[in-house]
């Protein structure tokens, strides 16, 4: 039977080999001051046990487990971790998001565009007036904008715990024609050619009460201008919308975001097109309004094709949405 006694460096017994070790014995073992007898009855130093240093991943896992256990106890949700390290008189702080959150809910622009076109197409079948059509498009876009994926996700970036709140908005993260001027170029350009251009004289604008003075206001011809605007807003969509197509497509063709290659996808929504594709009864030639808007559409398509073929916008895609629910991607 081996000798289980322990000694100090002077050969004094600090543990008799049976029962629990004393506090002094445990301390001397930890400090590397305890000895044992070998087979030759000589004192041999006992090396203290030194636990292996944990790896970074093991330390992180331990911190996460402790945080989640505490969160369960308190009935709260862990959304991130803060790690502090003291070094001299400085404190380094690292804020870490939840490592296993990789899914962010939302719809892609392909899904949003198709959904918007379907909803508006259903309503168009009811024979809307132009002002009803304009309001419908704005409300549908505002509603669906709240369900778009964060812009960073659409660009292929890794989601973070702040994406959903940071990207909540009332409008799509796209450039739009017609629309208010913007210095920001997005990946997509949405064109609604049948809507009233932003700078049209009949388009309502709020100038600010402190900036408008009686002497600065242009004269209003009640018998002319106001009557014409009222006629536009109260008119049927299929009669009014074609008047704006060429102007809106011309604005889109001059877009700096499109021409410098920032807009990678162009979507054109022809919500009212079905009313223009009919031929005039008993006469074998197309409706002139239909032909005019088609000429402008063909010119815009040719412009996009030139941008792609020249290399100014080599990855450009052009998608056209029609009232019957069909989607056409144009071969540029």
ABEGO torsion letter per residue (X at the ends): XBBABBBBAAGBBABAGBEBBBAAAAAAAAAGABBBBBAAGBBBBBBBBBBBBBBAAAAAAAAAAAAAAAAAAAGBBBAEBBBBBBBEABBBBBBBBBAABABBBEBBAAAAAAAAAAAAAAAAAAGBBAAAAAAAAAAAAAAAAAABBBAAAAAGBBBBAAAAAAABBABBBBBBOBBBBBABBBABBBBBAABBBAABAABBBBAEAAABBAAABBBBBAABAAAAAAAAAABBAAAAAAAAAAAAAAAAAABAAAAAGABABBBBBBAAAAAAABBBBGBBBBBAAAAAAAAAAAAAAAAAAAAAAAGABAABBBBBBBAAGBBBBBBX
